[in-house]
């Protein structure tokens, strides 16, 4: 009987199997490494894109914040300007009101030089009083202060009567009256206080 030694064949086959397995493992490992490298590259690109977007957003935020500060500054300037305009309008309104009140009072003062007597006023309540002029006129809110010079006390009294009769002023009071020499004439300096009537304030409000 012929005997064949199969051991070398089996050993060779076993070695080939091992080589095949090693080759497969190496290929698999290579594929894994390639996949990881590819994934890492994609991830890196995405991170760079996100970083770029974040930088862009931060730049936009900085620009918006700068614009917001500029808007706040402009709003502040507008607020100050509106306040100045309001003050100017208020001063203009007060000036106009003072001029109007002064004009109303001036209408009650005539420029004739004749003496003022009781006969002059009797039955002629619409005629202005005579021989009186103003040296100072101040209007603070509803309160009015008038300083002036008159020929005599009766002229002052007639003027006060006309102020009260006009219905434009109330609480007409003589604060002081004293003799003052002007060009060798003994005249009367006076100070009168009064209040704007409600009708005056209502007419101003309607305007």
Order of alpha helices (4+ residues) and beta strands (2+ residues): alpha-alpha-beta-beta-alpha-beta-beta-alpha
